[in-house]
Amino acid sequence: MSFWGVVIATWLAAAVEWVEAFTVVLAVALSIGWRAALGAAAAALGLLTVLTVVTGGALHAGLALPWLQGVIGVFLLLFGIRWLGKAIARGAGLKALHDEDKAFAKTQSKLAGDGARGAWLVAFKGVLLEGLEVWLIVVALGTPTHRTLIAAGAALVALLCVAALGLVLHQPLRRVPENTMKFVVGAMITAFGSFWTLESLGYHWPLGDASLPLLVGFYLAGGWLLTRVMRRDADATVGGAA
């Protein structure tokens, strides 16, 4: 589970972030051309690659320190709960679903008053900001399991898949089930965070790594149940008000 858990969680998380980054790059490409927009994206990806290599190497140097695993575990808990919470709120209808068409239109309106240099910076910043979350996931999931390269590879494959699909369609990837992906990723990352945080405190999981699938299932089931309860309460409130 550790190997495939890292691969699947990283791929899904990265795919969501790359979809949002592609929306920005597409809007910029239609403003200043694909060559300039892809150049900005490549510059941001190059910076992220250097950051991954440097931080991954530094963290692996101190991998034997229990506190490091604890810090990463707490980070994953916070990150995973945030994603899971947003996905539950959106699934229950309490928060609007992320709309790539709206994001695309917003970026285009922002570019209306910018020149070529400003548009280039928008593409660079868009890819960099979304990519930083991918970098955090790659380092956090890869370091405790000695699989930073595997996690980075999964993120790269996700990037290539999104880029290929986007370049073929030449439009925002509106049909990607982002909320479902965030729900699953949130549960998986929260499970990893729970596992490594408690392990760093000296707790020995009875089933070892086999506890991870059970934790993922627990968070998925709990999230699904919470979504249903919150949606029912929201529907009851609307019905009562009517």
Order of alpha helices (4+ residues) and beta strands (2+ residues): alpha-alpha-alpha-alpha-alpha-alpha-alpha-alpha
